[in-house]
């Protein structure tokens, strides 16, 4: 008989998840890397630095996603919503692992501020969960919509011959759209415009810093 997780079990799991995500030690991806069978391009130094900056942003975004979902799951009112957050987080682990793989190929490091991004995002996720499941799902939906949009921008900004990064970001974009749809189907509320604007501003600040550091 499977043992039901206690709040302490979930807390300890969250702590371990935070350590892995924030320090660049994500669990192994469940799915194969979309770029696994693609040739690695030879990039000029400027292009290599640019791609590394974009992939660092996306790696940090996945660190934040892990934190948001962990915070939301910790304060969710229903087991159903908690399970949905856990499922989304598990799929985002693939993204985190793929981004880390690409950074390693580029001899680039993740953002040095990832522990801070994680802490701040966990706090936001927990607050969204405390506001109620409808608002928490609304926060998830809006987050995924914004991530999907910036992934599209990053795909357009990649060097034309960097098929490896493009394959990774394209699969991520597809998954984010599915997560947003899942949240909408589960009863997500529409966030007020000022909240959506504040989320875009915060994401813009994170992207500007993570691109370089």
Residue pairs with C-beta under 8 A, 6 or more apart in sequence:
5 13
10 73
10 74
11 74
14 70
14 74
17 66
17 70
17 89
18 66
18 67
18 70
18 118
18 122
19 25
20 26
20 27
21 62
21 63
21 66
21 67
21 96
21 114
21 118
22 63
22 114
22 115
22 117
22 118
23 114
23 115
24 100
24 109
24 110
24 114
26 66
26 93
26 96
26 97
26 100
27 93
27 97
28 97
29 93
29 94
29 97
29 98
30 90
30 93
30 94
31 94
33 97
33 98
33 101
33 168
34 98
34 167
34 168
34 170
34 171
35 98
35 101
35 102
35 163
35 164
35 165
35 167
35 168
38 163
38 164
38 167
39 163
39 164
40 105
40 164
41 159
41 161
41 162
41 163
41 164
43 51
43 159
43 162
47 159
47 162
48 106
50 157
50 159
51 106
51 158
51 159
51 162
51 165
52 103
52 106
52 108
53 210
53 211
53 212
54 154
54 157
54 158
54 165
54 211
55 99
55 102
55 103
55 106
55 108
55 165
56 103
56 108
56 109
56 110
56 111
56 210
56 211
57 154
57 206
57 207
57 210
57 211
58 95
58 99
58 151
58 154
58 169
58 172
59 96
59 99
59 100
59 103
59 110
59 111
59 210
60 110
60 111
60 113
60 114
60 117
60 206
60 210
61 147
61 150
61 206
62 92
62 95
62 96
62 99
63 96
63 110
63 111
63 114
63 117
63 118
63 121
64 117
64 118
64 121
64 206
65 88
65 89
65 92
65 95
65 96
65 121
65 143
65 147
66 89
66 92
66 93
66 96
66 118
67 117
67 118
67 119
67 120
67 121
67 122
67 125
68 121
68 122
68 124
68 125
68 128
68 139
68 140
68 143
69 85
69 86
69 88
69 89
69 92
69 125
69 140
70 85
70 89
70 122
70 125
71 121
71 122
71 123
71 124
71 125
71 126
71 127
71 128
71 129
72 81
72 85
72 125
72 126
72 128
72 129
72 136
72 139
72 140
73 82
73 85
73 86
73 89
73 129
74 125
74 126
74 129
75 125
75 126
75 127
75 128
75 129
75 130
75 136
76 82
76 85
76 129
76 133
76 136
77 129
77 132
77 133
78 133
80 186
81 133
81 136
81 137
81 186
84 137
84 182
84 183
84 186
85 136
85 140
88 140
88 179
88 182
91 175
91 179
92 175
94 175
95 172
95 175
98 168
98 171
98 172
99 168
100 110
102 164
102 165
102 168
103 109
103 110
105 164
111 117
111 209
111 210
111 213
112 213
113 209
113 210
113 213
117 206
117 210
124 139
125 136
125 139
128 135
128 136
128 139
128 140
129 136
133 187
134 187
134 188
134 189
135 189
135 191
137 183
137 184
137 186
137 187
137 188
137 189
138 183
138 188
138 189
138 190
138 191
139 191
140 179
140 180
140 183
140 188
141 180
141 183
141 184
141 188
142 191
142 195
142 196
142 199
143 199
144 176
144 177
144 179
144 180
144 183
145 180
146 199
146 200
146 203
147 176
148 173
148 176
148 177
148 180
150 203
150 207
151 169
151 172
151 173
151 176
152 173
154 169
155 166
155 169
155 170
155 173
158 165
158 166
158 169
191 199
